[in-house]
Structure formats: C-alpha cells, structure tokens
Amino acid sequence: MTLLDLDPEVTGRARELAARAAEPVIALARAHTTVAVERATLRLAGITGADTTHRAGDVPWVNRVVDTIREQCGLEHGSVLPAFHALREHDLGSLTELAEATAAGQIQFTVPTGKDAARAEKAARTAVAKGLRTVDRNRAQRDKLVSKLGDPPQRPWIYLIVATGDIDEDVVQACNAARAGADIIAVIRSTGQSLLDYVPEGATHHGFAGTYATQENFRIMRAALDDVSKEVGRYVRLTNYASGLCMPEIAVLAGLERLDMMLNDSMYGILFRDINPIRTFVDQRFSRQVHARAGIIINTGEDNYLTTADAVEAAHTVTVSQLLNERFAHEAGLPDELLGLGHAFEINPKVPDSFRLELAHALLARELFPDAPLKWMPPTKHMTGDVFNGYLLDGFFNLAGVLTGQSILLVGMMTEAVVTPFLSDRDLALANVKYVLGAAGNLAEDFRPSPDGFIVKRAKQVLGEAVDLLERIVDDGLLRAIAEGTFGLMKRPADGGKGADGVVAKADGYVNPASELLEAGQ
C-alpha cells in the first residue's frame, strides 16, 4: 500500500527521462579509462605495497607501474598488457617485483601484439580472477556471519560516525558505539584524502578530522567489528568512502577486506571536490561494478545538495539525482537492494510547516524507490550551536525517519558545527534515536496522510518539478546541466576540475579483464 498514490505514468516518465539523460554519459564512461581504473585493475591482479625509499614520501607500487606504463607506451590499450608482458619478458615472479624493477629503471614497457598479447592477456585474466575470488569469498563470509549472528531487529539501521584520525582510537570508539546500539560504523576519511591521486599504505595514526582510508586500516577495523559483532549478537557493518581520485581503487580494497557499505555518489566528487566530471563518471562506473560483485551497499550523496541550495526550492534536484544515481547503478549491475540513495532533513526549522515538508520529501523518496535501502541524513545546515535546540531537531529527524520507513539513519549530533563530537555526545545522540525507535518505531502503521492534504500535494509537486528538470537535462545534456550549477548550485564544466589529465580514451584493442569479468559476472 502506498501513502502518496503516485501516478505510475509520471514515475515511469521520470525513469525514462533519467535513462535518456544518463545514456550519453554512460557511453562516455565506456569509451574511456583512467589511471585510477588501471591501478584498481592491477590491485585486483595482486600488486601491493609501496616504494618506501622515495625522497618525497612513500609511493604505492601500483602508482609507480601505471605512471611508467603511461609515460613509456600510453594507457590507451590498458595497463595489463604492458605489465604482464614485461612480467614474462623479465621472468619476474610477481607484480610487486615488477614494480621494484620499474622503480630501478630496469623495465621498458611496450604494448605486445600477436601471441605475446594473447599470453599477457591470459595471465592477466588469471590474476584478476584470483582477486575477484577473494571478493566473492568475502561476500559469502558476510552472508554466513549475518545468518549466524543476525541483523539488527528493526529498521532503520543506526549509522554512527567515528573520526579520530588514529585507526587504533577509531577501533575503541567503534566497538563502544556498537555496544551502545550502533548497527553501522562509518570511518570518516582524513580531510583532503579524496584529492590524493594515490592510496596511502599501512595503518595510520595522523589523519585530520578523520582517518586515512587504507587497506590495512580496513582490515583492522573489520576484524575489530567482527569481534564485537559476536559480543553484541548482531552483525555490525562497516562503511568507508569510495569517492575522489582513487574511487575505483578504494572500491577494490573494500571488496578485498569485506567492507559492507561505501559512500559512492555519481556526482558528489564533481560538485563538492571539483574533480573532473569525465574522470568521475568513468571511475564511478567501474567502482559500482566492483560494489555489485562484493555485495556492498552504496550510499549516495544527495544530502549535500541541500547544504548549499535551499532545501525547499531545490528538493526536486535531489529527486532527479536519485533517479540518475539509480540508472547509473543499474547499468553497472547494482540491484535495488544495494542502492542506498541519500536524502536529508535540511529544511530551515523556521519555515512554516517545515516538518510536514520533510515528511513529504522523505515519503516521496521511500515510495519512488521502495526496494532501496534509503539513507536518511540528519540536520546540519541549520544547527546553530544551541545544543538543546539541536537535540530537539534531531529528535524530529529521528521521528521522520521511523514515520516514513527509512532504512539507514545517520545519527545526528547536537554538537554539529561546534566541535568534533565527544563520546558523551554520541551516547546522548544514540539515546535520542533509541527513545524514538522505542516510543514510535511502529507508528508508521497508523500514519495516513490525507489524500488531498499538504503532504501528498507537496510530494507530487516535487515529482512533477523533477520530471520538468529531467526533460531539460535530456534536451541540454547532463554535463551541461552540471556545468550550469543545476545541482547544489555548483558550476563544474566538463573540461575542468582535478584529475582531468588522468582520463584516457580507449584504443581499439583495449584490454581490461577486470571490466570484462565484472560485466560478465564471472
């Protein structure tokens, strides 16, 4: 039963337009690769570690290899043919050995042809398939643990952030949060990591307002949450960020270390980190293929639009972005159950009927995407530093979440925009959520907005505005819409932004066994 009685012709038209708007961008993504996609592929093939002797700091071996291939013979045919050809030519035992020889200036990469190319492609395919088998085992292990330990007893799942900068301290906070009731732990990345064109190596203890996303940090936190999951009697999920210039690599590392959710939005990096649009769309397509294989729920970032644009006037841009994110995700192989579309409680509380407007927007998202695990974000823009008012506002946010059947509830903090929350702040915030869930968790069965009332009319108005905007985007092109500031008021031209020099048009004969195996589901 639906509460909004949305017109199926209107929702069908919205999805049709979203598909048409996305198609040219999908074609562009299919026709290009990036340095990050090539690095992610070699990571699946087994390359690990870093050059610790470099005078400017550690350089991951995978960066060393891909950068040298690009310099010597280009990436138009991909990285695996030159890499695995060189591996055979020099009789080396691993890609890491190849990287060491590359750093020593002992390798001259070339694009093989004929039988040499066939041998290199076969060896690469075997290596990448081995990496994907690790991803598959991790997915099966997650399913096994969920079956054994159980999921949280009710939705929404409670999502809590840790952000100390030190992975060991993160572990302490994460485990205590799980004991206090958190179902999902999100480890915030160090400020600025999304703009690094490499993934740091090893455990880290010096992040800024967050902890670096590294493979070792992923491993440490997943192991700690596995232990606390047994203690609390439910599987506690782990979230990080597959975004920025290393989006595909971090997606691969998440699959290799059994993370459960990843923030992965199709336009966030473009709008809020000024990363080149083409680079972002190419990278997100590959990363979503990896997430689909790994069974990782992605979280999209529409909530961010409402921190820069007005949450009432721009509500329809959130719906448009959700529809585009859905289309990009489906094309990359992500099913609805892994599509954690984002939206947020960001209307100015001084606006008349602000709570009714929030309910309309949340219900629209819920009914437009009935099978998606929606991620509902708390108020941030209008938190003033008055912790008592903030605590009340978060209570209203939690109530909206249970009333409208949200799936993932990020815990709001009364000290938002004041300090990095203390453990005591988190404890109070969790108490707020648990009170609302206990007192009103089943209230949705009694909630029936009037068919001719304010909430239903507002939801249908926003959907109609979304259709109108999608029609304009189909006519003008999505890249132009982004350039003109349609989403979040951020103007990002297609030829601008960071990382544009890392985009490469594929040549005839381009080879990437990771893409082939992911698309084929093998």
Beta strands, then each sheet from edge to edge (+ up, - down):
strand 1: 32-34
strand 2: 50-51
strand 3: 59-60
strand 4: 157-162
strand 5: 184-187
strand 6: 237-241
strand 7: 261-263
strand 8: 297-299
strand 9: 339-340
strand 10: 342-344
strand 11: 375-377
strand 12: 408-410
strand 13: 503-505
sheet 1: 1+ 13-
sheet 2: 2+ 3-
sheet 3: 9+ 8+ 7+ 6+ 5+ 4+ 12+ 11+ 10+
end
